Structure formats: structure tokens, C-alpha cells
Amino acid sequence: MKNIEKIYIVLTLLLSVTLIVSNLSAIKVIEIYGYRLTAGFFSYPFVYVFCSIIIALRNKYHYVFSILLSYFAYFIFTILMFISMKLNGINSQNEIQVAFESIFDLNQMRIFVASSLAYLFSFYIFGIIFSKLEHIRIDIRLFVAILISSTLDVTIFLTIAFLGSLNFDVLVSILILAGIKRIASQIILFFPTLYAIKKLRGYCDKDISNN
């Protein structure tokens, strides 16, 4: 197996794991210096990192396959955990049962649907933008794709998850604040992402030249 294929498999696996962790932890709200964030705020930006590297190293068909495979893994995980929640545990594990029900009950389905649609649509747009700008430098292509798709991601997720349950003015203010936080986190990871792409490309090119 060529090095680029091994790297592609590892990146797709990391993408799947990060997506699952991010969507589950999105239910938990934390507060840092007066600002409220979901726990997924710290892991979800890495979904963009792995997607960026995949699309930079492989073609758009490999990218779409990775996106869909990761979503399928997330979907299967959610279904299996929902089934596990429905199984009655022994009395000594009541606290675990309550924890399962608080995460995987039907009241959280709106969150799962919102995160799924936001992920699929925003990363589909990410791939389109990156492909359409093929004659532009890769750093600009990535930056534009990340900027637009991450903004769409936040907007779609929060709108589907909280429209009707929050006052419209409150929802708009949350959208703006969440969008700023998301873009800031992606900018922080942007240059390490470019560095990883450069190193991995060199590694893969070396592998090709040796063969």
C-alpha cells in the first residue's frame, strides 16, 4: 500500500472519530471567562483540519467518500447508542442509565439532525469552493472555503437546533458570536494545517519518486 493511501485511511478515521466526539459533546455547555461554549467547540475545528488535508492530498471523489463515510460512522454510532439506551440496565447502574437517556433520548434528536445537516451541507460547499478555485494558490483556496463553509455550518446548526425555542433576537446574537468564535478557531488552526499539508505532500511525492 502506498504512503498516500495509508495517510488517506488514517485521516478518514480521524475525521470520523472527531466528528462523533464533536457532535456528542455539543450537548454539553461550558463557560470560559464568562463566554458560553459547547464542549464540541474544541474538537469540531479539527474536522476542518482533516477535511482540508484530505482534499489537498486527494481528489474530490476521495474527499466526498471520506465525508460520507464519516457521516455514516456517526449515524451508525448514534443508532447503536440509542438502542443501548433503550435496554434496561441493572439497578446498581441507574446513574449510567440516566446519563444515557439524557444524551440519546428523543429530546436530543433535533440536535443530532441539526448537526448532521450542517455537517453534510457545509462540507459539500467546502468541497465545491475548493474545487472551483483550482487555479488559485492552495492557501487562498483553503481559507476562502473554510471561511464560507464554517459560517454556513454554524448558521445551519443553530437555526435548526434552536429556531422557535429561542427569541429571534437572542438567536441572531448567538449566531453572530458563535460565527466569530468558529472563524477565530479555524484561523488559529489554518497555518498548522498548511504546514501539515506541505509535509505530507512532500512525504507522498518522495514515495512516488522512489517507485
C-alpha positions in Angstrom: 0.0 0.0 0.0 1.4 3.4 -1.0 2.0 6.0 1.7 -0.7 8.4 0.4 -3.2 5.6 0.7 -2.2 4.9 4.3 -2.4 8.6 5.1 -5.8 8.9 3.5 -7.1 6.0 5.6 -5.7 7.4 8.8 -7.1 10.9 8.0 -10.6 9.5 7.3 -10.5 7.5 10.5 -9.5 10.7 12.5 -12.3 12.6 10.7 -14.9 10.0 11.7 -13.7 9.9 15.4 -13.6 13.7 15.6 -17.0 14.1 14.1 -18.6 11.7 16.5 -16.9 13.3 19.6 -17.8 16.8 18.5 -21.5 16.1 17.9 -21.8 14.2 21.2 -20.0 16.9 23.2 -22.1 19.6 21.5 -24.8 18.8 24.1 -22.6 19.9 26.9 -22.3 23.7 27.6 -19.3 25.1 29.3 -18.3 28.6 30.4 -14.9 30.2 30.0 -14.2 33.7 31.2 -17.9 34.5 31.0 -18.3 33.1 27.5 -20.5 30.0 27.0 -19.4 27.4 24.5 -20.3 23.8 23.7 -17.6 21.3 24.6 -17.6 20.4 20.9 -16.1 23.9 20.2 -12.6 22.5 20.9 -12.8 19.4 18.8 -15.0 20.3 15.8 -12.4 22.7 14.2 -10.2 19.7 13.7 -12.9 18.2 11.4 -12.0 21.1 9.1 -8.3 20.3 9.5 -8.7 16.7 8.5 -11.0 17.6 5.6 -8.6 20.3 4.4 -5.7 17.8 4.3 -7.8 15.1 2.6 -9.0 17.4 -0.2 -5.5 18.9 -0.6 -3.8 15.5 -0.9 -6.5 13.5 -2.8 -9.1 14.3 -5.5 -12.7 15.5 -4.9 -14.1 11.9 -5.1 -11.9 10.7 -2.3 -12.9 13.8 -0.3 -16.7 13.1 -0.8 -16.2 9.5 0.1 -14.4 10.5 3.4 -17.2 12.9 4.2 -20.0 10.4 3.6 -18.1 7.6 5.3 -17.5 9.7 8.4 -21.2 10.7 8.5 -22.2 7.0 8.1 -20.0 6.1 11.1 -21.6 8.9 13.1 -25.1 7.8 12.1 -24.4 4.1 13.0 -22.8 5.0 16.3 -25.8 7.2 17.2 -28.3 4.4 16.3 -26.4 1.8 18.2 -26.1 4.0 21.3 -29.8 4.8 21.1 -30.6 1.1 21.1 -28.2 0.6 24.1 -30.1 3.4 25.9 -33.4 1.6 25.5 -32.0 -1.6 27.1 -32.7 -1.7 30.8 -29.6 -1.9 32.9 -29.3 -3.5 36.4 -30.4 -1.4 39.4 -26.9 -0.6 40.5 -26.3 1.3 37.2 -29.3 3.7 37.4 -26.9 6.7 37.2 -25.5 5.3 33.9 -29.0 4.8 32.6 -29.9 8.4 33.4 -26.8 9.6 31.6 -27.6 7.6 28.5 -31.1 8.8 28.4 -30.0 12.5 28.8 -27.8 12.2 25.8 -29.5 9.8 23.5 -33.2 10.4 24.2 -35.6 11.7 21.5 -35.4 15.2 23.0 -31.9 15.5 21.6 -32.8 14.2 18.2 -33.2 17.8 17.0 -29.6 18.4 17.9 -28.5 15.3 16.1 -30.5 16.3 12.9 -29.2 19.8 13.1 -25.5 18.7 13.4 -25.9 16.1 10.6 -27.5 18.6 8.1 -25.0 21.3 9.0 -22.1 18.9 8.5 -23.2 17.4 5.2 -24.2 20.7 3.6 -21.3 22.9 4.8 -18.6 20.3 3.8 -20.3 19.8 0.5 -20.0 23.5 -0.1 -16.4 23.4 1.2 -15.5 20.8 -1.5 -17.2 22.8 -4.3 -15.5 26.0 -3.4 -12.1 24.4 -3.1 -12.6 22.6 -6.5 -13.9 25.7 -8.3 -10.8 27.8 -7.2 -8.4 25.2 -8.6 -6.3 27.9 -10.4 -5.7 29.9 -7.2 -3.0 29.2 -4.6 -3.9 26.5 -2.2 -3.7 28.7 0.9 -6.2 31.1 -0.5 -8.5 28.3 -1.7 -8.5 26.7 1.7 -9.0 30.0 3.5 -12.0 31.0 1.4 -13.5 27.5 1.6 -13.1 27.3 5.4 -14.4 30.9 5.9 -17.6 30.3 3.9 -18.4 26.8 4.9 -17.7 27.3 8.6 -20.1 30.3 8.7 -22.7 28.2 6.9 -22.1 25.3 9.4 -22.7 27.4 12.4 -25.7 29.1 10.9 -27.4 25.9 9.8 -26.8 24.1 13.1 -28.0 26.9 15.4 -31.0 27.8 13.2 -32.3 24.2 13.0 -31.4 23.4 16.6 -32.9 26.5 18.3 -35.3 28.3 15.9 -38.6 28.6 17.8 -37.2 27.7 21.1 -35.2 30.9 21.5 -36.2 34.5 21.0 -35.2 35.6 17.4 -33.0 38.5 18.7 -31.3 36.1 21.1 -30.7 33.6 18.3 -29.2 36.2 16.0 -26.8 37.4 18.7 -25.8 33.8 19.4 -25.3 33.2 15.7 -23.0 36.2 15.4 -21.0 35.3 18.5 -20.7 31.6 17.5 -19.7 32.5 14.0 -16.9 34.8 15.3 -15.7 32.1 17.6 -15.7 29.4 14.9 -13.8 31.6 12.4 -11.3 32.6 15.1 -10.6 28.9 15.9 -10.2 28.0 12.3 -7.8 30.9 11.7 -5.7 29.6 14.7 -5.5 26.2 13.1 -5.1 27.4 9.5 -1.3 27.7 9.4 -0.6 24.4 11.2 -3.0 22.8 8.6 -1.0 24.3 5.7 2.2 23.1 7.3 0.8 19.6 7.7 -0.3 19.6 4.0 3.1 20.7 2.9 4.9 18.0 4.9 2.5 15.2 3.9 2.7 16.2 0.2 6.5 16.1 0.4 6.3 12.7 2.0 3.9 11.4 -0.6 5.9 12.8 -3.5 9.0 11.2 -2.1 7.2 7.9 -2.0 6.1 8.3 -5.7 9.7 9.2 -6.8 11.1 6.1 -5.1 8.7 3.9 -7.1 
